[in-house]
Amino acid sequence: MNKDKDKDVLRVGCAAGFSGDRTDAARPVVDALIDSGGPAVLIFETLAERTLALAQIARRTHPELGYEPLLDEMLRPVLGDCLAHGIRIVSNFGAANPRGAARRIAALARELGLPAPRIAVVSGDDVSGTEHRDALNDGLQGALAGRDLVSANAYVGAEPIANALIAGAQIVVCGRVSDPSLTVGPAIAHFGWAPDDWDRLARATMAGHLLECGAQATGGYYADPGLKDVTGLARLGYPIAEIDRNGQCIITKPAGSGGRVDEHIIKEQLLYEVHDPAAYVTPDVVADLSDAQVMQVGDDRVLLSGVRGHARTDSLKVNACFASGWLAEAEISYAGARAEGRARLAAQVVRERMAGTGPLRIDLIGVASVIADDSGHWLGAVPDSGATDVRLRMALRHTERGQAERLAREMVALYTCGPAGGGGVRTSLRPTLGTLSFLMPRGLIATRFDFFDQEREGA
């Protein structure tokens, strides 16, 4: 492959790797795609298990919400140029409410004075309905007994995305689709691959895997000063995959942007979240990286080759979310001589007063907070380090709101009940969702797309 306008190369640029990612990432990527002059797609990957759970909570409170909260900020700067230059947009902006996301995108286009885009909405990932109840019960094996099921979503694949693009969609909005499928779908649509072309599907899947976490592929998550130095982190360029008709790809980034693309960074991302390199299971294919090769072929240009594919599995992963109660958090700071000792004493006071309520997580931020445990006992084995600037954080999960609220009251009471010198109390309380995962037979899950009808939807 080379940097030309050959129609045998599809360029897929990624402008987000998670919900909450930088909202100015798309502009340099879109400029680079425009400069390339060839077929191009812009993807936004903004969904994770935690993100979908938060989206479900948001939709429960406000039925019109539940989609990516930063949709406007991410899309507004580039929507007009993408439509004008034929750059398709594929995203999982939809989260718990794909139709709501489509409605907002249509409204955004009107606000910008743009022609109404053809927006396709992918559906079928929601398996919480009555038609799937037996399969849900089988998969969950009674684990939800007495609990309120909020949602159940299957990780669906690239087929409905490809079909939507073939049918002329300019924008495809998905909910819980597999992350690499955001790239595989456009590749299938562009090159016309067969649904059982396992090697090509596996190669495109790994191209999507390299893109899906955004700037991790351009040095962001790789950076470790003094060991793995990366320049320009404040202006990181996000990755672009140049995919050929055999599925092989070159990963690059916008010229002049920060970060870098090299063999070491790409190898790290290639193996990220891959439990078995010989069998990376996705809805589209089982990818085999056993003989994969990564080669530097130019400045900020790395070729991935040697990926093979095997037939996809007969089942799809499903995440079921259920109402699990409340999470209370409370913090207070101690500074100066014996600060750590006072923070430890404060934690002990709260623990004694809340005895029997449930396990309390205790963190001394700056001393022990990343490796500490949710029962709060690990800290007792760590000696007092003599820290003079410590923030105590305590957290409690409870099924009853009233019991969770007690934590905030007890932390506030430390102001005068001691120990000495506590300040800067901050508390929060929010509903929580639990998640259970299982496999559901693929044949029970029907995916499709439909075009968003602005007049009918009242958009």
BELRAUR-V103004 format. One record per pair of residues at least 24 apart in sequence whose C-alpha atoms are under 10 Angstrom apart, sorted by the first residue. I is the first residue (numbers start at 1). J is the second residue. If there is no record, write none. Layout:
# BELRAUR-V103004
I|J + I|J
This chain:
# BELRAUR-V103004
1|242 + 1|243 + 1|244 + 1|248 + 1|249 + 1|250 + 1|303 + 2|242 + 2|244 + 2|250 + 2|297 + 3|36 + 3|37 + 3|38 + 3|242 + 4|35 + 4|36 + 4|37 + 4|38 + 5|35 + 5|36 + 5|37 + 5|38 + 5|39 + 6|36 + 6|37 + 6|38 + 6|39 + 6|244 + 7|37 + 7|38 + 7|39 + 7|40 + 7|190 + 7|191 + 7|244 + 7|245 + 8|38 + 8|39 + 8|190 + 8|191 + 8|242 + 8|243 + 8|244 + 8|245 + 8|246 + 9|38 + 9|39 + 9|40 + 9|187 + 9|190 + 9|191 + 9|241 + 9|242 + 9|243 + 9|244 + 9|245 + 9|246 + 9|247 + 9|248 + 9|249 + 10|38 + 10|39 + 10|40 + 10|41 + 10|186 + 10|187 + 10|190 + 10|191 + 10|241 + 10|242 + 10|243 + 10|244 + 10|245 + 10|247 + 10|249 + 11|36 + 11|37 + 11|38 + 11|39 + 11|40 + 11|41 + 11|42 + 11|87 + 11|183 + 11|186 + 11|187 + 11|240 + 11|241 + 11|242 + 11|243 + 11|244 + 11|249 + 11|250 + 11|251 + 12|39 + 12|40 + 12|41 + 12|42 + 12|43 + 12|87 + 12|88 + 12|89 + 12|90 + 12|182 + 12|183 + 12|184 + 12|186 + 12|187 + 12|207 + 12|208 + 12|211 + 12|239 + 12|240 + 12|241 + 12|242 + 12|243 + 12|251 + 13|40 + 13|41 + 13|42 + 13|43 + 13|44 + 13|87 + 13|89 + 13|183 + 13|208 + 13|211 + 13|212 + 13|214 + 13|238 + 13|239 + 13|240 + 13|241 + 13|242 + 13|251 + 13|252 + 13|253 + 13|254 + 14|41 + 14|42 + 14|43 + 14|44 + 14|45 + 14|89 + 14|90 + 14|91 + 14|182 + 14|183 + 14|208 + 14|210 + 14|211 + 14|212 + 14|213 + 14|214 + 14|215 + 14|237 + 14|238 + 14|239 + 14|240 + 14|241 + 14|253 + 15|42 + 15|43 + 15|44 + 15|45 + 15|46 + 15|74 + 15|75 + 15|91 + 15|211 + 15|212 + 15|213 + 15|214 + 15|215 + 15|237 + 15|238 + 15|239 + 15|240 + 16|42 + 16|43 + 16|44 + 16|45 + 16|46 + 16|47 + 16|74 + 16|91 + 16|211 + 16|212 + 16|213 + 16|214 + 16|215 + 16|238 + 16|239 + 17|43 + 17|44 + 17|45 + 17|46 + 17|47 + 17|48 + 17|179 + 17|211 + 17|212 + 17|213 + 17|214 + 17|215 + 17|216 + 17|217 + 17|238 + 18|44 + 18|45 + 18|46 + 18|47 + 18|48 + 18|51 + 18|68 + 18|212 + 18|213 + 18|214 + 19|44 + 19|45 + 19|46 + 19|47 + 19|48 + 19|50 + 19|51 + 19|52 + 19|68 + 19|69 + 19|70 + 19|71 + 19|93 + 20|46 + 20|47 + 20|51 + 20|68 + 20|69 + 20|70 + 20|71 + 20|74 + 21|45 + 21|46 + 21|70 + 21|74 + 21|213 + 21|214 + 21|215 + 22|70 + 22|73 + 22|74 + 22|214 + 22|215 + 22|236 + 23|70 + 23|71 + 23|72 + 23|73 + 23|74 + 23|75 + 23|76 + 23|77 + 24|73 + 24|74 + 24|75 + 24|76 + 24|77 + 24|78 + 24|235 + 25|74 + 25|77 + 25|214 + 25|215 + 25|235 + 25|236 + 25|237 + 25|238 + 26|74 + 26|75 + 26|76 + 26|77 + 26|78 + 26|79 + 26|237 + 26|238 + 27|74 + 27|75 + 27|77 + 27|78 + 27|79 + 27|81 + 27|237 + 27|238 + 27|254 + 28|78 + 28|236 + 28|237 + 28|238 + 28|253 + 28|254 + 28|255 + 28|256 + 28|257 + 29|78 + 29|237 + 29|238 + 29|239 + 29|240 + 29|253 + 29|254 + 29|255 + 29|257 + 30|77 + 30|78 + 30|79 + 30|81 + 30|82 + 30|85 + 30|87 + 30|240 + 30|254 + 31|78 + 31|81 + 31|82 + 31|254 + 31|255 + 32|240 + 32|253 + 32|254 + 32|255 + 33|82 + 33|85 + 33|87 + 33|240 + 33|254 + 34|81 + 34|82 + 34|84 + 34|85 + 34|86 + 34|87 + 35|254 + 37|85 + 37|86 + 38|85 + 38|86 + 38|87 + 39|85 + 39|86 + 39|87 + 39|88 + 39|190 + 40|82 + 40|85 + 40|86 + 40|87 + 40|88 + 40|89 + 40|186 + 40|190 + 40|240 + 40|241 + 40|242 + 41|82 + 41|86 + 41|87 + 41|88 + 41|89 + 41|90 + 41|170 + 41|171 + 41|182 + 41|183 + 41|186 + 41|187 + 41|240 + 41|241 + 42|78 + 42|82 + 42|87 + 42|88 + 42|89 + 42|90 + 42|91 + 42|171 + 42|182 + 42|183 + 42|186 + 42|240 + 43|88 + 43|89 + 43|90 + 43|91 + 43|92 + 43|93 + 43|171 + 43|172 + 43|182 + 43|183 + 43|186 + 43|208 + 43|211 + 43|212 + 43|214 + 43|240 + 44|71 + 44|74 + 44|75 + 44|89 + 44|90 + 44|91 + 44|92 + 44|93 + 44|173 + 44|179 + 44|182 + 44|211 + 44|212 + 44|213 + 44|214 + 45|90 + 45|91 + 45|92 + 45|93 + 45|177 + 45|178 + 45|179 + 45|180 + 45|182 + 45|211 + 45|212 + 45|213 + 45|214 + 46|70 + 46|71 + 46|91 + 46|92 + 46|93 + 46|94 + 46|95 + 46|175 + 46|179 + 46|212 + 46|213 + 46|214 + 47|91 + 47|92 + 47|93 + 47|94 + 47|95 + 47|96 + 47|174 + 47|175 + 47|176 + 47|177 + 47|178 + 47|179 + 48|92 + 48|95 + 48|176 + 48|178 + 48|179 + 49|95 + 49|176 + 49|319 + 49|320 + 49|321 + 49|435 + 50|433 + 50|434 + 50|435 + 51|95 + 51|96 + 52|94 + 52|95 + 52|96 + 52|97 + 52|151 + 52|153 + 52|175 + 52|176 + 52|319 + 52|321 + 53|95 + 53|96 + 53|150 + 53|151 + 53|319 + 53|320 + 53|321 + 53|322 + 53|323 + 53|432 + 53|433 + 53|434 + 53|435 + 54|95 + 54|96 + 54|431 + 54|432 + 54|433 + 55|94 + 55|95 + 55|96 + 55|97 + 56|95 + 56|96 + 56|97 + 56|150 + 56|151 + 56|321 + 56|322 + 56|433 + 57|96 + 57|150 + 57|151 + 57|321 + 57|323 + 57|430 + 57|431 + 57|432 + 57|433 + 58|96 + 58|97 + 59|96 + 59|97 + 60|96 + 60|150 + 63|96 + 63|97 + 63|100 + 64|97 + 64|99 + 64|100 + 64|101 + 64|103 + 64|104 + 65|94 + 65|95 + 65|96 + 65|97 + 65|98 + 65|99 + 65|100 + 65|101 + 65|104 + 66|93 + 66|94 + 66|95 + 66|96 + 66|97 + 66|98 + 66|99 + 66|100 + 66|101 + 67|92 + 67|93 + 67|94 + 67|95 + 67|96 + 67|97 + 67|98 + 67|99 + 67|100 + 67|101 + 67|102 + 67|104 + 67|175 + 68|92 + 68|93 + 68|94 + 68|95 + 68|96 + 68|97 + 68|98 + 68|100 + 68|101 + 68|175 + 69|93 + 69|94 + 69|95 + 69|101 + 71|101 + 71|104 + 71|105 + 71|108 + 72|101 + 72|104 + 72|105 + 72|108 + 75|105 + 75|108 + 75|109 + 76|105 + 76|108 + 76|109 + 76|111 + 76|112 + 77|112 + 79|105 + 79|108 + 79|109 + 79|112 + 79|114 + 79|117 + 79|171 + 80|109 + 80|112 + 80|113 + 80|114 + 80|115 + 80|117 + 82|170 + 82|171 + 83|109 + 83|114 + 83|115 + 83|116 + 83|117 + 83|118 + 83|170 + 83|171 + 84|114 + 84|115 + 86|170 + 87|170 + 87|171 + 88|165 + 88|168 + 88|169 + 88|170 + 88|171 + 88|172 + 88|186 + 89|119 + 89|165 + 89|169 + 89|170 + 89|171 + 89|172 + 89|173 + 89|182 + 89|186 + 90|119 + 90|120 + 90|161 + 90|165 + 90|169 + 90|170 + 90|171 + 90|172 + 90|173 + 90|174 + 90|181 + 90|182 + 90|183 + 90|185 + 90|186 + 91|161 + 91|171 + 91|172 + 91|173 + 91|174 + 91|175 + 91|177 + 91|179 + 91|182 + 91|183 + 92|121 + 92|122 + 92|172 + 92|173 + 92|174 + 92|175 + 92|176 + 92|177 + 92|178 + 92|179 + 92|182 + 93|172 + 93|173 + 93|174 + 93|175 + 93|176 + 94|121 + 94|122 + 94|123 + 94|172 + 94|173 + 94|174 + 94|175 + 94|176 + 94|177 + 95|153 + 95|173 + 95|174 + 95|175 + 95|176 + 95|177 + 96|125 + 96|126 + 96|151 + 96|153 + 96|174 + 96|175 + 96|176 + 97|173 + 97|174 + 97|175 + 98|122 + 98|123 + 98|172 + 98|173 + 98|174 + 98|175 + 98|176 + 99|123 + 99|173 + 99|174 + 99|175 + 99|452 + 99|457 + 100|173 + 100|457 + 100|459 + 101|173 + 101|174 + 101|175 + 102|171 + 102|172 + 102|173 + 102|174 + 102|451 + 102|452 + 102|453 + 102|454 + 102|457 + 102|459 + 103|452 + 103|453 + 103|454 + 103|457 + 103|458 + 103|459 + 104|459 + 105|171 + 105|173 + 105|459 + 106|452 + 106|453 + 106|454 + 106|459 + 107|454 + 107|459 + 110|459 + 116|454 + 117|169 + 117|170 + 117|171 + 117|452 + 117|454 + 118|164 + 118|165 + 118|167 + 118|168 + 118|169 + 118|170 + 118|171 + 118|172 + 118|451 + 118|452 + 118|453 + 118|454 + 119|164 + 119|165 + 119|168 + 119|169 + 119|170 + 119|171 + 119|172 + 119|173 + 119|449 + 119|450 + 119|451 + 119|452 + 119|453 + 119|454 + 120|160 + 120|161 + 120|163 + 120|164 + 120|165 + 120|167 + 120|168 + 120|169 + 120|170 + 120|171 + 120|172 + 120|173 + 120|174 + 120|448 + 120|449 + 120|450 + 120|451 + 120|452 + 120|453 + 121|160 + 121|161 + 121|164 + 121|169 + 121|171 + 121|172 + 121|173 + 121|174 + 121|175 + 121|448 + 121|449 + 121|450 + 121|451 + 121|452 + 122|156 + 122|159 + 122|160 + 122|161 + 122|163 + 122|164 + 122|172 + 122|173 + 122|174 + 122|175 + 122|176 + 122|177 + 122|447 + 122|448 + 122|449 + 122|450 + 122|451 + 123|156 + 123|160 + 123|173 + 123|174 + 123|175 + 123|176 + 123|177 + 123|446 + 123|447 + 123|448 + 123|449 + 123|450 + 124|153 + 124|154 + 124|155 + 124|156 + 124|160 + 124|174 + 124|175 + 124|176 + 124|177 + 124|445 + 124|446 + 124|447 + 124|448 + 124|449 + 125|152 + 125|153 + 125|154 + 125|155 + 125|156 + 125|157 + 125|174 + 125|175 + 125|176 + 125|177 + 125|318 + 125|445 + 125|446 + 125|447 + 125|448 + 126|151 + 126|152 + 126|153 + 126|154 + 126|155 + 126|156 + 126|175 + 126|176 + 126|318 + 126|319 + 126|320 + 126|445 + 126|446 + 126|447 + 127|151 + 127|152 + 127|153 + 127|154 + 127|318 + 127|319 + 127|320 + 127|440 + 127|444 + 127|445 + 127|446 + 128|152 + 128|153 + 128|154 + 128|320 + 128|321 + 131|444 + 132|440 + 132|444 + 132|445 + 135|439 + 135|440 + 135|441 + 135|444 + 136|318 + 136|320 + 136|438 + 136|439 + 136|440 + 138|438 + 138|439 + 138|440 + 139|318 + 139|320 + 139|436 + 139|437 + 139|438 + 139|439 + 139|440 + 139|441 + 140|320 + 140|436 + 140|437 + 140|438 + 140|439 + 141|438 + 143|436 + 144|320 + 144|321 + 144|322 + 144|323 + 144|436 + 147|321 + 147|322 + 147|323 + 147|324 + 147|434 + 148|321 + 148|322 + 148|323 + 148|324 + 148|433 + 149|320 + 149|321 + 149|322 + 149|323 + 149|324 + 149|433 + 149|434 + 149|435 + 150|320 + 150|321 + 150|322 + 150|323 + 150|433 + 150|434 + 150|435 + 151|319 + 151|320 + 151|321 + 151|322 + 151|323 + 151|433 + 151|435 + 152|176 + 152|318 + 152|319 + 152|320 + 152|321 + 152|322 + 152|435 + 152|436 + 152|437 + 153|177 + 153|316 + 153|317 + 153|318 + 153|319 + 153|320 + 153|321 + 153|437 + 154|178 + 154|283 + 154|315 + 154|316 + 154|317 + 154|318 + 154|319 + 154|320 + 154|437 + 154|438 + 154|439 + 154|440 + 154|442 + 154|445 + 155|179 + 155|181 + 155|282 + 155|283 + 155|316 + 155|317 + 155|318 + 155|319 + 155|439 + 156|181 + 156|282 + 156|283 + 156|284 + 156|316 + 156|317 + 156|318 + 156|442 + 156|445 + 156|446 + 156|447 + 157|181 + 157|182 + 157|184 + 157|185 + 157|282 + 157|283 + 157|284 + 157|285 + 157|316 + 157|447 + 158|182 + 158|183 + 158|184 + 158|185 + 158|186 + 158|187 + 158|188 + 158|189 + 158|195 + 158|201 + 158|205 + 158|283 + 158|284 + 158|447 + 159|184 + 159|185 + 159|186 + 159|188 + 159|189 + 159|195 + 159|283 + 159|284 + 159|447 + 159|448 + 159|449 + 160|185 + 160|446 + 160|447 + 160|448 + 160|449 + 160|450 + 161|185 + 161|186 + 161|188 + 161|189 + 161|447 + 161|448 + 161|449 + 162|186 + 162|187 + 162|188 + 162|189 + 162|190 + 162|192 + 162|449 + 163|188 + 163|189 + 163|448 + 163|449 + 163|450 + 164|189 + 164|448 + 164|449 + 164|450 + 164|451 + 165|189 + 165|190 + 166|190 + 166|192 + 167|449 + 167|450 + 167|451 + 168|451 + 169|450 + 169|451 + 171|451 + 172|449 + 172|450 + 172|451 + 172|452 + 173|449 + 173|452 + 174|449 + 176|318 + 176|319 + 177|283 + 178|205 + 178|208 + 178|209 + 178|212 + 178|282 + 178|283 + 178|284 + 178|317 + 179|205 + 179|208 + 179|209 + 179|211 + 179|212 + 179|213 + 179|282 + 180|204 + 180|205 + 180|206 + 180|207 + 180|208 + 180|209 + 180|210 + 180|211 + 180|212 + 180|282 + 180|283 + 180|284 + 181|205 + 181|206 + 181|207 + 181|208 + 181|209 + 181|212 + 181|282 + 181|283 + 181|284 + 182|208 + 182|209 + 182|211 + 182|212 + 183|207 + 183|208 + 183|209 + 183|211 + 183|212 + 183|241 + 183|243 + 184|208 + 184|209 + 184|247 + 184|284 + 185|284 + 187|243 + 187|244 + 187|245 + 187|246 + 187|247 + 188|245 + 188|247 + 190|245 + 191|243 + 191|244 + 191|245 + 191|246 + 191|247 + 192|245 + 193|245 + 193|246 + 193|247 + 195|284 + 195|285 + 195|311 + 195|312 + 196|284 + 196|285 + 196|309 + 196|310 + 196|311 + 196|312 + 197|246 + 197|285 + 197|309 + 197|310 + 197|311 + 198|284 + 198|285 + 198|286 + 198|287 + 198|308 + 198|309 + 198|310 + 198|311 + 198|312 + 199|246 + 199|247 + 199|248 + 199|285 + 199|286 + 199|287 + 199|288 + 199|306 + 199|307 + 199|308 + 199|309 + 199|310 + 199|311 + 200|244 + 200|245 + 200|246 + 200|247 + 200|248 + 200|285 + 200|287 + 200|307 + 200|308 + 200|309 + 201|246 + 201|247 + 201|248 + 201|284 + 201|285 + 201|286 + 201|287 + 201|307 + 201|308 + 201|309 + 201|310 + 201|311 + 202|247 + 202|248 + 202|280 + 202|281 + 202|282 + 202|284 + 202|285 + 202|286 + 202|287 + 202|288 + 202|289 + 202|307 + 202|308 + 202|309 + 202|310 + 202|311 + 202|312 + 203|243 + 203|244 + 203|246 + 203|247 + 203|248 + 203|249 + 203|285 + 203|287 + 203|288 + 203|289 + 203|292 + 203|304 + 203|305 + 203|306 + 203|307 + 203|308 + 203|309 + 204|241 + 204|243 + 204|244 + 204|245 + 204|246 + 204|247 + 204|248 + 204|249 + 204|287 + 204|307 + 205|247 + 205|280 + 205|282 + 205|284 + 205|285 + 205|286 + 205|287 + 205|307 + 205|309 + 206|247 + 206|248 + 206|249 + 206|269 + 206|270 + 206|271 + 206|280 + 206|287 + 206|288 + 206|289 + 206|304 + 206|305 + 206|307 + 206|308 + 207|240 + 207|241 + 207|242 + 207|243 + 207|247 + 207|248 + 207|249 + 207|250 + 207|251 + 207|270 + 207|304 + 208|240 + 208|241 + 208|249 + 209|269 + 209|270 + 209|271 + 209|272 + 209|273 + 209|274 + 210|239 + 210|240 + 210|241 + 210|251 + 210|266 + 210|267 + 210|268 + 210|269 + 210|270 + 210|271 + 210|272 + 210|304 + 211|238 + 211|239 + 211|240 + 211|241 + 211|251 + 211|269 + 211|270 + 212|239 + 212|269 + 213|238 + 213|239 + 213|269 + 213|272 + 214|238 + 214|239 + 214|240 + 215|239 + 215|253 + 215|259 + 215|260 + 215|261 + 216|259 + 216|261 + 216|265 + 216|266 + 216|268 + 216|269 + 216|272 + 217|251 + 217|252 + 217|253 + 217|259 + 217|260 + 217|261 + 217|262 + 217|264 + 217|265 + 217|266 + 217|267 + 217|268 + 217|269 + 217|270 + 218|251 + 218|252 + 218|253 + 218|257 + 218|258 + 218|259 + 218|260 + 218|261 + 218|262 + 218|265 + 218|266 + 218|269 + 218|300 + 219|258 + 219|259 + 219|260 + 219|261 + 219|262 + 219|264 + 219|265 + 219|266 + 219|268 + 219|269 + 220|258 + 220|259 + 220|260 + 220|265 + 221|265 + 221|268 + 221|269 + 222|259 + 222|264 + 222|265 + 222|266 + 222|268 + 222|269 + 223|259 + 223|265 + 228|264 + 228|265 + 229|259 + 230|258 + 230|259 + 230|260 + 231|257 + 231|258 + 231|259 + 231|260 + 232|256 + 232|257 + 232|258 + 232|259 + 232|260 + 233|257 + 233|258 + 233|259 + 233|260 + 234|258 + 234|259 + 235|259 + 236|260 + 237|261 + 239|300 + 240|301 + 241|301 + 241|302 + 241|303 + 242|301 + 242|303 + 243|303 + 247|304 + 247|305 + 247|307 + 248|303 + 248|304 + 248|305 + 248|306 + 248|307 + 249|301 + 249|302 + 249|303 + 249|304 + 249|305 + 250|294 + 250|295 + 250|296 + 250|297 + 250|298 + 250|300 + 250|301 + 250|302 + 250|303 + 250|304 + 250|305 + 251|296 + 251|297 + 251|300 + 251|301 + 251|302 + 251|303 + 251|304 + 252|298 + 252|299 + 252|300 + 252|301 + 252|302 + 252|303 + 253|299 + 253|300 + 253|301 + 254|300 + 255|299 + 255|300 + 259|300 + 260|299 + 260|300 + 260|301 + 261|296 + 261|298 + 261|299 + 261|300 + 261|301 + 261|302 + 262|294 + 262|295 + 262|296 + 262|297 + 262|298 + 262|299 + 262|300 + 262|301 + 262|302 + 262|303 + 263|293 + 263|294 + 263|295 + 263|296 + 263|297 + 263|300 + 263|301 + 263|302 + 263|303 + 263|304 + 264|294 + 264|295 + 264|296 + 264|302 + 265|302 + 266|294 + 266|295 + 266|296 + 266|302 + 266|303 + 266|304 + 267|292 + 267|293 + 267|294 + 267|295 + 267|304 + 270|294 + 270|304 + 278|307 + 278|308 + 278|309 + 278|310 + 279|308 + 279|309 + 279|310 + 280|309 + 280|310 + 281|310 + 281|311 + 281|312 + 281|313 + 281|316 + 281|317 + 282|312 + 282|313 + 282|316 + 282|317 + 283|312 + 283|313 + 283|314 + 283|315 + 283|316 + 283|317 + 283|442 + 284|309 + 284|310 + 284|311 + 284|312 + 284|313 + 284|316 + 285|309 + 285|310 + 285|311 + 285|312 + 285|313 + 286|310 + 286|311 + 286|312 + 286|313 + 287|311 + 287|312 + 313|441 + 313|442 + 314|439 + 314|440 + 314|441 + 314|442 + 314|443 + 315|438 + 315|439 + 315|440 + 315|441 + 315|442 + 315|443 + 315|444 + 315|445 + 316|438 + 316|439 + 316|440 + 316|441 + 316|442 + 316|443 + 316|444 + 316|445 + 317|437 + 317|438 + 317|439 + 317|440 + 317|441 + 317|442 + 318|435 + 318|436 + 318|437 + 318|438 + 318|439 + 318|440 + 319|434 + 319|435 + 319|436 + 319|437 + 319|438 + 319|439 + 320|433 + 320|434 + 320|435 + 320|436 + 320|437 + 320|438 + 321|432 + 321|433 + 321|434 + 321|435 + 321|436 + 321|437 + 322|432 + 322|433 + 322|434 + 322|435 + 322|436 + 323|399 + 323|431 + 323|432 + 323|433 + 323|434 + 323|435 + 324|397 + 324|398 + 324|399 + 324|400 + 324|431 + 324|432 + 324|433 + 324|434 + 324|435 + 325|397 + 325|398 + 325|399 + 325|400 + 325|401 + 325|404 + 325|430 + 325|431 + 325|432 + 325|433 + 325|434 + 326|396 + 326|397 + 326|398 + 326|399 + 326|400 + 326|401 + 326|402 + 326|403 + 326|404 + 326|405 + 326|429 + 326|430 + 326|431 + 326|432 + 326|433 + 327|395 + 327|396 + 327|397 + 327|398 + 327|399 + 327|400 + 327|401 + 327|404 + 327|405 + 327|407 + 327|428 + 327|429 + 327|430 + 327|431 + 327|432 + 327|433 + 328|360 + 328|394 + 328|395 + 328|396 + 328|397 + 328|398 + 328|401 + 328|403 + 328|404 + 328|405 + 328|406 + 328|407 + 328|408 + 328|427 + 328|428 + 328|429 + 328|430 + 328|431 + 328|432 + 329|360 + 329|361 + 329|393 + 329|394 + 329|395 + 329|396 + 329|397 + 329|404 + 329|405 + 329|407 + 329|408 + 329|411 + 329|426 + 329|427 + 329|428 + 329|429 + 329|430 + 330|392 + 330|393 + 330|394 + 330|395 + 330|396 + 330|407 + 330|408 + 330|409 + 330|410 + 330|411 + 330|412 + 330|425 + 330|426 + 330|427 + 330|428 + 330|429 + 331|362 + 331|363 + 331|364 + 331|365 + 331|391 + 331|392 + 331|393 + 331|394 + 331|395 + 331|408 + 331|411 + 331|412 + 331|422 + 331|423 + 331|424 + 331|425 + 331|426 + 331|427 + 331|428 + 332|364 + 332|390 + 332|391 + 332|392 + 332|393 + 332|394 + 332|411 + 332|412 + 332|414 + 332|415 + 332|421 + 332|422 + 332|423 + 332|424 + 332|425 + 332|426 + 332|427 + 333|364 + 333|365 + 333|389 + 333|390 + 333|391 + 333|392 + 333|393 + 333|421 + 333|422 + 333|423 + 333|424 + 333|425 + 333|426 + 334|387 + 334|388 + 334|389 + 334|390 + 334|391 + 334|392 + 334|419 + 334|420 + 334|421 + 334|422 + 334|423 + 334|424 + 335|387 + 335|388 + 335|389 + 335|390 + 335|391 + 335|421 + 335|422 + 335|423 + 336|386 + 336|387 + 336|388 + 336|389 + 336|390 + 336|421 + 337|386 + 337|387 + 337|388 + 337|389 + 338|384 + 338|385 + 338|386 + 338|387 + 338|388 + 338|389 + 338|390 + 339|384 + 339|386 + 339|387 + 339|388 + 339|389 + 339|390 + 339|391 + 339|419 + 339|420 + 339|421 + 339|422 + 340|364 + 340|366 + 340|367 + 340|384 + 340|385 + 340|386 + 340|387 + 340|388 + 340|389 + 340|390 + 340|391 + 340|392 + 341|384 + 341|385 + 341|386 + 341|387 + 341|388 + 341|390 + 341|419 + 342|390 + 342|392 + 342|418 + 342|419 + 342|420 + 342|421 + 342|422 + 343|389 + 343|390 + 343|391 + 343|392 + 343|393 + 343|419 + 343|420 + 343|421 + 343|422 + 344|379 + 344|380 + 344|384 + 344|390 + 344|392 + 344|419 + 345|418 + 345|419 + 346|392 + 346|410 + 346|411 + 346|414 + 346|417 + 346|418 + 346|419 + 346|420 + 346|422 + 347|376 + 347|392 + 347|393 + 347|394 + 347|411 + 347|414 + 347|419 + 349|410 + 349|411 + 349|414 + 349|417 + 349|418 + 349|419 + 350|394 + 350|406 + 350|407 + 350|409 + 350|410 + 350|411 + 350|413 + 350|414 + 351|376 + 351|394 + 351|407 + 351|410 + 353|406 + 353|407 + 353|410 + 354|403 + 354|406 + 354|407 + 354|410 + 357|396 + 357|397 + 357|398 + 357|403 + 357|404 + 357|406 + 357|407 + 358|396 + 358|397 + 358|398 + 358|403 + 358|404 + 359|395 + 359|396 + 359|397 + 359|398 + 360|394 + 360|395 + 360|396 + 360|397 + 360|407 + 361|393 + 361|394 + 361|395 + 361|396 + 361|397 + 362|392 + 362|393 + 362|394 + 362|395 + 362|396 + 363|390 + 363|391 + 363|392 + 363|393 + 363|394 + 363|395 + 364|389 + 364|390 + 364|391 + 364|392 + 364|393 + 364|394 + 365|389 + 365|390 + 365|391 + 365|392 + 365|393 + 366|390 + 366|391 + 366|392 + 367|391 + 367|392 + 368|392 + 369|393 + 391|422 + 391|423 + 391|424 + 391|425 + 392|422 + 392|425 + 393|425 + 393|426 + 393|427 + 394|427 + 395|427 + 395|428 + 395|429 + 396|429 + 397|429 + 397|430 + 397|431 + 397|432 + 398|431 + 398|432 + 399|431 + 399|432 + 401|429 + 401|430 + 401|431 + 404|429 + 404|430 + 405|429 + 405|430
